């Protein structure tokens, strides 16, 4: 049997796995609104004349 260079395939599969997990986590956080700080409402008051 001849030795095969599996390093490029392993790196590609690692990058694909990390990308899928990161994308899935990002999507899930956006769907559940996790980690989103409540935004304060800025009210600008103008003096009435």
GROMACS elastic network, one bead per residue, 0.5 to 0.9 nm:
[ bonds ]
;  ai    aj funct       b0    kb
    4     7     6  0.89840   500
    5     8     6  0.74749   500
    5     9     6  0.84598   500
    6     9     6  0.54062   500
    6    10     6  0.61434   500
    6    11     6  0.87001   500
    7    10     6  0.50787   500
    7    11     6  0.61098   500
    7    12     6  0.85207   500
    8    11     6  0.51626   500
    8    12     6  0.60437   500
    8    13     6  0.85339   500
    9    12     6  0.50990   500
    9    13     6  0.60789   500
    9    14     6  0.84890   500
   10    13     6  0.51750   500
   10    14     6  0.60670   500
   10    15     6  0.86288   500
   11    14     6  0.50202   500
   11    15     6  0.61605   500
   11    16     6  0.85427   500
   12    15     6  0.51858   500
   12    16     6  0.61229   500
   12    17     6  0.85780   500
   13    16     6  0.50063   500
   13    17     6  0.60429   500
   13    18     6  0.85527   500
   14    17     6  0.51258   500
   14    18     6  0.61356   500
   14    19     6  0.84645   500
   15    18     6  0.51597   500
   15    19     6  0.59769   500
   15    20     6  0.85313   500
   16    19     6  0.50624   500
   16    20     6  0.61068   500
   16    21     6  0.85766   500
   17    20     6  0.51789   500
   17    21     6  0.61199   500
   17    22     6  0.84356   500
   18    21     6  0.51751   500
   18    22     6  0.59093   500
   18    23     6  0.83548   500
   19    22     6  0.51266   500
   19    23     6  0.58952   500
   19    24     6  0.83430   500
   20    23     6  0.51226   500
   20    24     6  0.59171   500
   20    25     6  0.84234   500
   21    24     6  0.50999   500
   21    25     6  0.60214   500
   21    26     6  0.84851   500
   22    25     6  0.51247   500
   22    26     6  0.60578   500
   22    27     6  0.85388   500
   23    26     6  0.50590   500
   23    27     6  0.60776   500
   23    28     6  0.84979   500
   24    27     6  0.51123   500
   24    28     6  0.60339   500
   24    29     6  0.85254   500
   25    28     6  0.50637   500
   25    29     6  0.60646   500
   25    30     6  0.85702   500
   26    29     6  0.52002   500
   26    30     6  0.62664   500
   26    31     6  0.86922   500
   27    30     6  0.51482   500
   27    31     6  0.61890   500
   27    32     6  0.86971   500
   28    31     6  0.50472   500
   28    32     6  0.61371   500
   28    33     6  0.82515   500
   28    34     6  0.82817   500
   29    32     6  0.52482   500
   29    33     6  0.56094   500
   29    35     6  0.71757   500
   29    36     6  0.85949   500
   30    33     6  0.50362   500
   30    34     6  0.67429   500
   30    35     6  0.86382   500
   30    36     6  0.83629   500
   31    34     6  0.79754   500
   33    36     6  0.57575   500
   33    37     6  0.89675   500
   34    37     6  0.85611   500
   36    39     6  0.85293   500
   45    48     6  0.89681   500
